[in-house]
Each structure stands twice: as C-alpha cells, then as structure tokens.
Amino acid sequence: MNKEVIHIFTEKLLHLIHCPQLGNAAIRNLLKHDPTLSNLYSFSSSKLQQIFQLNHSLYKKFFHDFQRIDIQRILEKYHTNGISIITFKDEEYPKILREIHDPPLVLFTMGKNILLKRQLIAVVGARMADNYAKKAIAMLLAPLLESGFVIVSGLAKGTDTLAHQQTIRLGGKTIAVLGGGFFHLYPPENMRLAEQMKEEHLIISEYPPIWRPQKWHFPQRNRIISGLSKGTVIVQAKSRSGSLITADFALEEGREVFAVPGPIGEPLSEGANHLIQQGAKLVTSGYDILEELYIE
C-alpha cells in the first residue's frame, strides 16, 4: 500500500474502532471480506450486519454511532494533543505483539514510540502492595535496567506505580499500558506520573483516547502488557488477582513467568506462591530473571 492508501485505511479502521459495539472479532470479520476497507461505506446495511454478526438491537446502536462519528475531527483532536496511532499494518507495530492470540488492531501512544523496539519485561502485582513489594522491586529492577530492559506495567495503584516510579528513579525507561483512553486517565492520582511518562517514556492504549475506562477493559489490557514482554514478573498477588490474569496470558503466549515468593500466611503472598507451585520461576533478584532470558 502507498502512503495515501494507508492513510485512508487507517482513517476507516479508526472509524470502526470508535464504535463501542464492535469488538476486534467483528472488525476482523470485515477485514476478511474487505482487507483494505475500500468498500466500507458502500456495503448495504444488511450485509454489514451479517458480516459483523450483531443482533438487530446492537447493530442499530452501531449504525447510529457510525453515522454520527466525525472521525476526521476526532483525529485532528488527537494530533493536536500529541497522540500517535499505530495500526496492525504499520511497520512500527511491535512484532512480538503480533504473536498473541488477539493482538490489538490499533495502539494509541503518547511519548517515545522507539521504546517499543527495545527488550521489554512486565512487572505487575497487587494494588495494595506494601514495603515488601517496594524492596523486591528495587532488587529486581537494577540488573534488568543495566541490561537494557524497558519495564512495562499498567499504571495501576500499588505494584504498577512502584515499578514505573522506581524505573524512572533508577534512570531506566518504562511503558504504561492503560485500560482506558488518555483523556480519562485512571487512577486519577497517577496523573502526574502519566504526564512525566508522556515526556520521556511511553503510555499506550488500545482504547480511543475519548473513551472512559470500563471494568472489563483492565483484564483485556493485561494481554497487551504480557504480549509486549519477553517475560512477566509477579510481585505480590492475592489468590484472585488481575496480576494472575496477566500471568495466564503470558503462559498462553509462551512467554516466561516469574514470581517473587512471599511470607507464608500473608494474603498478598498467595497468588505469587501459587504460581511458583505451578512452575513459575522463583526469583529473588533481577539476575535470576536474566539467567532465564535470552538477550538478543
């Protein structure tokens, strides 16, 4: 595709992405019928409904939104705010992310996109992380950063925040994967951290910047955290934890899973200790992680 054709394709893809009734599966169905989206605006309504496999009520809502959305005006707003867009067809799209079961069709980014070409490792854990997690993260990060790794996390409270902050403090680079749009940052108390990361690091999301985060977005975004990374490190997690979802995605993707052991009987240790029982690599320093990973 030449640049003009790519630009038209991106605009049409983003028009679809901004319709909340369509998931990746529905859009991929359309791409099977029309890989360049050249016929998007000429398909009959009944044909589109058939391709998307939406019931009548949902399709009606989609069609209303599809007609109402002024995608050019929205994209101008994004451009004005320094937001970049990487589609699955772009060379910039991370190769390692293409390998997962359901790679995002689009990544919205703010900051240094070049970081996506570096070696990445995910550090995630409990939102109620305590001093034990803080010490553990400090011991893990220094060797990883010295070896050139970029730290990926989710900008959530607790472990994620500690991972981003300590990486910055140690002079490393970090990427945050959000569960909502840039204009509705969550949690709001991390606004200052996010602003700092937009300048010298990177924040990304598969969700349009104008979208508010929804509960189900956060488990879904975890597949991107693990999908970008050569390995995922779990630092503290309860027996039911979003971090364990990230670990599951990593295992499904054939990536390494590491866990920091915790004191017996502590609720925040249950998830990580269980992962170790199930075969995750027990780690007590960043060197344990480096031993397992092949550095290209």
N, C-alpha and C positions, 0 to 999 in steps of 0.2 A: 504493500500500500504506500502511495506517496503521502506527503505530509498533509495535504489538503483533505484527502480521503480519510486519513487517520483522525484529523480534527473533526470531521463530520461524524465519523463513527463514535468518537468519544462523547460528543455532544448528545447523540441519540442514546448511547448507553447510559449516560448520566440522567437523561430524562426518565428512563425506566427505573434507575436506581432510586430516584427521588419519590417513587410511588411505593408507599409502605406495604401495599397489598402484595407486592411481588417479592418473593424470595429469590435466592440465587438459582434454585432449581427451575423456577418458571422462566427466568431470563435465559438460562442455558437451553431450555426447550426452544425458545425463539431463535437463539443463535444456531441451533441445529438446522432450522428451516431457512434462516436468513443470516449467514455468518457475518456479513458486512452491515447488517441492519438497513440496507438500501431500500427495503420495501416496508419499513416500519410504519410509515404514515399512509401507505396505500392498502394495507391489509383491511379486509372487511372486519367489522366488529365481531361477527360470529366466528370468523377464522381466528382472530386474536384470542378470543375466549377459549376456543378449542385448544390452541397451542399452549396457552398459559395454564390450562386445566383448573380454572377457577369456577366456583359455583356462581349462579346468577347474581346474588346479592353482593358478593365480593368483587365480581367483575364490574358491576355498576359503580361501586365506590372507586375502583381503579380508574375506570374510564372518566369519571368526574375529575379526579385528581390529574390525570394525564392531560386532559384538555385545559385545565386551569393553570398548570405549572408553566411559568415563563422561564425556561431553563437558561436562556442567554442572560437574562437579568440576574439570575442566581449565580451563574458562573462569573459574571463581572464582579459581583459582591465578593466572591471567594478570592478572585485575583487581587482585588483591592486590599484584602486582608492578608495577603501573602501566603495563600493556601495553594499548594501544588496538588496535581491529580496524576496518579499513576494507574493506568488500566492494565489488565492482564495481557494485553497485546504489546505493551511498551517494553523496550529493552531494559529500562530501569527496574522493572518488576523483579523482585528477588527470586532467583532460580530455586532456592531451597523451599520457598513458599509454594511454588507451583506443584511440589511433590505431594502436598497433603490432600486429603480426601475432598475437601470443599474449599479450595482456595478462594479468597475474596476476589470479586470481579474488578473492584476498584479500591485503591488506597488513597485517602486524603492525607496529606502530610504538611507539617509546618516545621521548618528547621533544616538540618543538614541531611539531605537525601543520600549523600555519599556514604553515610553510616550503614546503610542497608547492604553495602557491598563488603562490609567487614565481617569478621568472625563474631557471631553473636551467641550469647548464652543467657538463658532466662533465670531470674531469681524471684521466686514468689513465696507467699506464705500467709500467715494469719493476719487478719486486720487488727487483732488485739495483741500483736507482737510485744514482747517485753524486753528487758535488758539482756536476757539470754540470747534472743534473736539479734539484738544490736551487736553483741560481742561476736556471735557466729558470723554475721555478715561481714564484719570488719576482717575476720580471719580468712574468709573466703575470697574477698574481692581483690586484695593487693596482688597476689600472684596472677590472677586472671587478667587484671588490667595491665600488669607488666608484660604479659604475653600478647597483648594487643586485642583482647576481647572487649566487645561492647556489651553492656549489661541491659537486658530487656526486662521490663516489668510492666505493671498495669496501672500505675499512679493511684492505686487504692490506698486506704489508710494502712498503717502498720508496716508490715514487711516490705511492701512495694515502695512506700515512701522512703523507708530506710535505705533500700537498695539504690534508689535514684540519688538520694542526698549524699550517701557515703561515696558513691562513684564519683560524683561531682567534686566532693571534698578531696578525694584522692587524685584528682586530675584526670580521671577517665571520661569516657563517653557513654551516654545512656539513651535508650529509646523507651518511650511510654506508649503502650497500645491502649487506646481509650474504648470505653463501652458506650459511647455516645458521640454527639457532634461537638466540634470545637467551641461553638458559641454557647454551649450549655455544659461547661466543664463540671465533672463530678469526681471526687467530692470538692465542693467549693473552697474548702480550706487549703486545697493544693493549688489554687490559682497562681500564687506567687511562684511556686516551684515550676508549674507549667510554663509560665512566662519566661522563666530563666532557661528552660529546656528548648523553647522555640528559638532562642537566640543561638545557642552553641551546641545543642543536642538535637533531638528529634521527637516529635509526637506524631502518632499516626492513628487513623481510624478507618474502618470500612463504612462507617455510618456518615451520611451527609452532615456537614457542619451545622446545618439549621435544625437537625433532629435532636430532640431531648432523649437522654438515655432511658431505656426501659429495662425492667428486671432481667428479661431473657437475653438482653444484649451481652451481659457480662460473662455468662458461661460460654456464649458463642465467640466472644473476642479472645477467650483463652486459647482457642485453636490457633490463633494468629501468633500469640506470644510463644507458644511451643513450636509452631510451624516455622517461625523465623530463625529458631535457635538450634544449635548443634546438640544442646542438652538443656535440661530443666532442673534447677536446684530447688528443693522444697525446704524452707526454713520455718519450722513450726506450722502445725496444721491440726485442727480438730478432726475428729473421726469423720465428720461431714463438713467438707470444706471446698470452696472454689478452687483452691490450690490442687486438690486431688483430681479435679476435672482437668486441670492443665496437665497434670502428670499422666492421666489416662490418654489425653490427646497425644502427648509426646510418645507414649508407648505404641499407640496405633500408628503413628508416623514413623516408627522405627528409630526414634531418637533416644539418646541416653537420659536416664532419670537418676538424679542424685538426691539424697536426703540427709539432713543433719539430725543425728539422734538426739532425743530429749530425755529428761528425767522421767523415770517410771512413775506412773500415777498422776502425772500432770495432763489435764485435758488438751493442752496445746501440743503435747508430745505424741498424742495417739495417732494422728494421721501420718506423720513422718516415720514413726517407729513401725507402723503397719506396712508402709511402703518398703522399708528395709526387710521386713519379714517376707514380703512378696518378691524380693530380688533386686530392689533398687540399691545402687551403690552407696554404702555408708561413707560420708565424707566429714572430715574434721578440719580440713583446710583446703585452700584453692589448689594446692599441689595434688591432692587426691583426685580432683576433677581433671587437671591437666594430664595426669597419668593415663586417663581413660580416653581422652580425646586426641584425635589426630589433627595436628596443626598444619594446615596447608601452607 
